[in-house]
Amino acid sequence: MLGWFAALQPLLLAAVLLWAARAKLLGRAATANARRSALAPLVGERRVVAAFRLVAAAEAAIGVALLVPPAHWTESVAATALATGFLGYLAYARLAAPESSCGCLSARRAPVTWRSFARAGVLAGAGALSLWAATGWPAALAERPLAAAAVLLGEGAAIMALSAEFDTVWLVPLRRLRIRLSHPLAGGGFEVPLQSTVTQLQRSAAYRQVARFLVSDVRDHWDEGEWRLLCYTARRDGQDTTAVFAVPRLRYEPDAVRVTLVDDTSLVAG
């Protein structure tokens, strides 16, 4: 069982290394990413881009070697050594350039944190484990395809969870969903301040559309379910009207604000 599990690790390592190499070599902001990485104080501004690309070339070469059968122990040793080197690089970055970006998997700025160390540790462990492989990864996949897919997906998810570069893919949407499901104002026992609603209103396109007609502050307001209705006096074409805005009460969504202009004469007649 251990030999089968170990045989799958070159696939994980190859995927991560090739992705990292692609970001460093082909990313639109690769040069800028190199200059703000911890490599800059380590090798100097003039050599940092070349060093960045050299690291990428090493990642690509080892990644391809891990994919191409037959499996050989030297590939696993090289991957383990590279991941161990990353740990040393991260330690240097944390001490010498704490504000620098990791520059590991994407052009997105990602400071060095415990997650960076954990990810490098996982990769080093996967490299060491691959030395125990009883066969190559093609045979391991063919032997138990569904189990192999589950293992690789689980390990890939762990790497993604430890990568701040991918937070916008899963963590940020998850946080937004949590806030939406457990909105602190959704309990009904908290009265939303009027000024908070007015601030949201003034940042909406609906407000900007009719702002030039408004000649008063909030004249009246009331709540209807999830909406707060605000009334302003407006003057258009020499006639007084009432601008009625519907603003979300329990969420901040200026794009959802709506407005209608009501003729005051018809309002009084009604």
Solvent accessible surface area in square Angstrom, and as a share of the most:
residue,aa,sasa,rsa
1,M,159,0.71
2,L,100,0.50
3,G,14,0.14
4,W,17,0.06
5,F,63,0.26
6,A,0,0.00
7,A,1,0.01
8,L,0,0.00
9,Q,1,0.01
10,P,13,0.08
11,L,30,0.15
12,L,11,0.05
13,L,3,0.02
14,A,0,0.00
15,A,62,0.48
16,V,15,0.09
17,L,10,0.05
18,L,55,0.27
19,W,114,0.40
20,A,4,0.03
21,A,3,0.03
22,R,99,0.36
23,A,6,0.05
24,K,12,0.05
25,L,81,0.40
26,L,135,0.67
27,G,22,0.21
28,R,250,0.91
29,A,40,0.31
30,A,14,0.11
31,T,57,0.33
32,A,50,0.39
33,N,3,0.01
34,A,0,0.00
35,R,116,0.42
36,R,79,0.29
37,S,2,0.01
38,A,0,0.00
39,L,20,0.10
40,A,7,0.06
41,P,77,0.49
42,L,89,0.44
43,V,40,0.23
44,G,27,0.26
45,E,101,0.45
46,R,218,0.80
47,R,141,0.51
48,V,0,0.00
49,V,24,0.14
50,A,68,0.53
51,A,20,0.16
52,F,5,0.02
53,R,130,0.48
54,L,128,0.64
55,V,43,0.24
56,A,0,0.00
57,A,49,0.38
58,A,39,0.31
59,E,2,0.01
60,A,27,0.21
61,A,63,0.49
62,I,27,0.13
63,G,0,0.00
64,V,76,0.44
65,A,36,0.28
66,L,6,0.03
67,L,58,0.29
68,V,86,0.49
69,P,77,0.49
70,P,117,0.74
71,A,60,0.47
72,H,95,0.43
73,W,159,0.56
74,T,62,0.36
75,E,31,0.14
76,S,7,0.04
77,V,63,0.36
78,A,36,0.28
79,A,3,0.02
80,T,30,0.17
81,A,61,0.48
82,L,34,0.17
83,A,4,0.03
84,T,73,0.42
85,G,44,0.42
86,F,41,0.17
87,L,53,0.26
88,G,44,0.43
89,Y,38,0.14
90,L,3,0.02
91,A,42,0.33
92,Y,64,0.24
93,A,0,0.00
94,R,121,0.44
95,L,152,0.76
96,A,56,0.43
97,A,17,0.13
98,P,71,0.45
99,E,137,0.61
100,S,14,0.09
101,S,0,0.00
102,C,3,0.02
103,G,3,0.03
104,C,25,0.15
105,L,8,0.04
106,S,22,0.14
107,A,33,0.25
108,R,101,0.37
109,R,117,0.43
110,A,2,0.02
111,P,68,0.43
112,V,2,0.01
113,T,44,0.26
114,W,177,0.62
115,R,40,0.15
116,S,8,0.05
117,F,63,0.26
118,A,32,0.25
119,R,12,0.04
120,A,4,0.03
121,G,31,0.30
122,V,61,0.35
123,L,11,0.06
124,A,15,0.12
125,G,40,0.38
126,A,7,0.06
127,G,0,0.00
128,A,43,0.33
129,L,42,0.21
130,S,6,0.04
131,L,82,0.41
132,W,174,0.61
133,A,36,0.28
134,A,85,0.66
135,T,52,0.31
136,G,19,0.18
137,W,54,0.19
138,P,53,0.33
139,A,51,0.39
140,A,0,0.00
141,L,53,0.26
142,A,82,0.63
143,E,104,0.47
144,R,93,0.34
145,P,82,0.51
146,L,154,0.77
147,A,42,0.33
148,A,0,0.00
149,A,45,0.35
150,A,66,0.51
151,V,35,0.20
152,L,39,0.19
153,L,135,0.67
154,G,43,0.41
155,E,34,0.15
156,G,31,0.29
157,A,60,0.47
158,A,45,0.35
159,I,9,0.05
160,M,72,0.32
161,A,42,0.32
162,L,29,0.14
163,S,0,0.00
164,A,20,0.15
165,E,9,0.04
166,F,30,0.13
167,D,15,0.08
168,T,76,0.44
169,V,94,0.54
170,W,81,0.28
171,L,29,0.15
172,V,44,0.25
173,P,60,0.38
174,L,97,0.48
175,R,128,0.47
176,R,154,0.56
177,L,88,0.44
178,R,148,0.54
179,I,88,0.45
180,R,186,0.68
181,L,137,0.68
182,S,70,0.45
183,H,47,0.21
184,P,109,0.69
185,L,38,0.19
186,A,64,0.49
187,G,75,0.73
188,G,65,0.62
189,G,85,0.82
190,F,110,0.46
191,E,119,0.54
192,V,8,0.05
193,P,72,0.45
194,L,62,0.31
195,Q,120,0.53
196,S,58,0.38
197,T,3,0.02
198,V,11,0.06
199,T,44,0.26
200,Q,11,0.05
201,L,0,0.00
202,Q,89,0.39
203,R,145,0.53
204,S,0,0.00
205,A,59,0.46
206,A,12,0.10
207,Y,42,0.16
208,R,149,0.54
209,Q,121,0.54
210,V,11,0.06
211,A,38,0.29
212,R,184,0.67
213,F,39,0.16
214,L,29,0.14
215,V,76,0.44
216,S,46,0.30
217,D,113,0.58
218,V,34,0.20
219,R,117,0.43
220,D,74,0.38
221,H,79,0.35
222,W,96,0.34
223,D,59,0.30
224,E,101,0.45
225,G,58,0.56
226,E,100,0.45
227,W,85,0.30
228,R,4,0.01
229,L,28,0.14
230,L,0,0.00
231,C,10,0.06
232,Y,7,0.03
233,T,24,0.14
234,A,0,0.00
235,R,119,0.44
236,R,103,0.38
237,D,137,0.71
238,G,68,0.66
239,Q,118,0.52
240,D,64,0.33
241,T,11,0.07
242,T,2,0.01
243,A,0,0.00
244,V,28,0.16
245,F,0,0.00
246,A,23,0.18
247,V,0,0.00
248,P,1,0.01
249,R,48,0.17
250,L,37,0.18
251,R,84,0.31
252,Y,134,0.51
253,E,74,0.33
254,P,24,0.15
255,D,120,0.62
256,A,15,0.12
257,V,4,0.02
258,R,149,0.54
259,V,40,0.23
260,T,73,0.42
261,L,43,0.21
262,V,45,0.26
263,D,63,0.32
264,D,32,0.16
265,T,98,0.57
266,S,65,0.42
267,L,99,0.49
268,V,128,0.74
269,A,89,0.69
270,G,98,0.95
